[in-house]
Amino acid sequence: MLLLAVLMLMTSEEEVFKPQFSKKRSFRIQNDLEGNVSSLLVHCKSVKDNVSEHELVAGACSEWEFKEKLFWRTTYRCNIKWNKMADDINAYSTARDESRCKPQCWWSIRSDGGYSFNEKRQEYEKEKQNHKCDLESKKKRTI
């Protein structure tokens, strides 16, 4: 009985009686491309969530929140396009990101690749190399 009274004093009523079955994450992807880039088109989705396409001018970002279920593995993939280039990035994966983005999962898209923010180290780390697809050359090959 004493333990229950102490718990109630230390936390709010909501925290004591409401079990946590999901973890809230804040996701952001930012256009940090340099040079003559008109805009960055970003379309991200998971199995259960389709984030609409966003057009980001230089320096702009798109943000949203999602809840990761306790026993569910979440993966977000993003298709990005700018000028005549395109790329796909694995933007969030529970196995890779659960411990390093609590709760902020931030990406910076730069000319030399995609960078994700590591909260433990407080710095951006290069995750995606220059694996871009030139849309014009792809069209030529498929015709």
Salt bridges, closest charged atoms under 4 A:
GLU65 OE1 - LYS24 NZ 3.23
GLU68 OE1 - ARG25 NH2 3.28
ASP87 OD1 - LYS128 NZ 3.66
ASP97 OD2 - ARG96 NH2 2.81
ASP97 OD1 - ARG100 NE 2.86
GLU98 OE2 - LYS23 NZ 2.55
GLU98 OE1 - ARG73 NH1 3.97
ASP112 OD2 - LYS126 NZ 3.52
GLU125 OE1 - ARG100 NH1 3.29
GLU125 OE2 - ARG121 NH1 2.57
GLU127 OE2 - ARG100 NH1 2.91
GLU136 OE2 - LYS84 NZ 2.88
